[in-house]
């Protein structure tokens, strides 16, 4: 799963991921890899990425693909958002002695 910003081009993001999958020779042709919008979350559009690989290649392909996606999204201006955080600083109303 990879999230992209709501303002980003979903079609372009999917195309980029498909290109990266196609470029990795460890990804099997059958069953065909799949990239699709899986969820509209609070802070991101979630893409499910499912390339099929031999069991022994799972970790290497996953880590390599995630790094490639991050680097390519950065180059393409596709944002991977972080969940919004709200920080509240409470202060005493009266000064202390």
C-alpha positions in Angstrom: 0.0 0.0 0.0 1.2 3.5 -0.9 -0.7 6.7 -0.2 -0.8 9.7 -2.5 -2.2 13.2 -1.9 -5.8 14.0 -2.9 -4.4 16.7 -5.2 -2.2 14.4 -7.1 -2.9 12.7 -10.4 -4.1 9.2 -9.6 -3.7 8.0 -13.1 -0.1 9.2 -13.3 0.8 7.7 -10.0 -0.6 4.3 -11.1 1.3 4.6 -14.4 4.5 5.3 -12.6 4.1 2.3 -10.3 3.2 0.1 -13.3 6.4 1.3 -15.1 8.5 0.5 -12.0 7.0 -3.0 -11.7 7.6 -3.7 -15.4 11.2 -2.7 -15.1 11.9 -5.3 -12.3 12.7 -8.6 -13.9 11.9 -10.5 -10.7 8.2 -9.7 -11.1 6.3 -12.5 -12.7 4.2 -11.9 -15.9 1.5 -14.3 -14.7 -0.6 -13.6 -12.8 -0.4 -10.1 -14.0 0.6 -7.4 -11.5 -2.2 -5.1 -10.2 -2.2 -1.5 -9.1 -5.5 0.0 -8.1 -7.1 2.6 -5.8 -8.1 0.6 -2.7 -9.2 3.2 -0.2 -10.0 6.9 0.1 -8.5 7.6 3.5 -8.5 10.6 5.8 -5.2 11.9 4.5 -4.4 10.0 1.3 -5.7 8.0 -1.6 -4.4 4.5 -1.0 -3.0 2.5 -3.8 -2.8 -1.3 -3.5 0.2 -2.6 -5.4 0.3 -6.4 -6.0 3.2 -7.7 -8.1 3.6 -11.5 -8.1 7.1 -12.8 -7.4 8.8 -16.0 -6.5 8.7 -16.5 -2.7 12.5 -16.1 -2.3 12.3 -12.6 -4.0 9.5 -11.2 -1.9 11.5 -9.1 0.5 14.0 -7.9 -2.0 11.3 -6.8 -4.5 9.2 -5.2 -1.8 12.0 -3.1 -0.4 13.4 -2.2 -3.8 10.0 -1.3 -5.3 9.0 0.9 -2.3 12.3 2.8 -2.5 11.9 3.2 -6.3 8.3 4.4 -5.8 9.4 7.0 -3.2 12.2 8.3 -5.4 10.1 8.4 -8.6 7.2 10.1 -6.8 9.5 12.7 -5.5 10.9 13.3 -9.0 7.4 13.4 -10.4 6.0 15.8 -7.7 3.6 13.1 -6.4 3.2 13.6 -2.7 3.1 10.8 -0.2 1.2 12.5 2.7 1.6 11.9 6.3 -1.4 11.8 8.7 -2.3 15.2 10.0 -1.3 15.8 13.6 -2.7 18.4 16.0 -0.5 19.5 18.9 -2.1 21.3 21.7 0.1 23.1 24.3 -1.7 23.7 27.6 -0.4 26.5 29.8 -1.5 27.5 33.3 -3.7 30.6 33.3 -1.9 32.0 36.4 1.8 32.5 36.7 3.6 30.3 39.3 5.7 31.8 42.1 
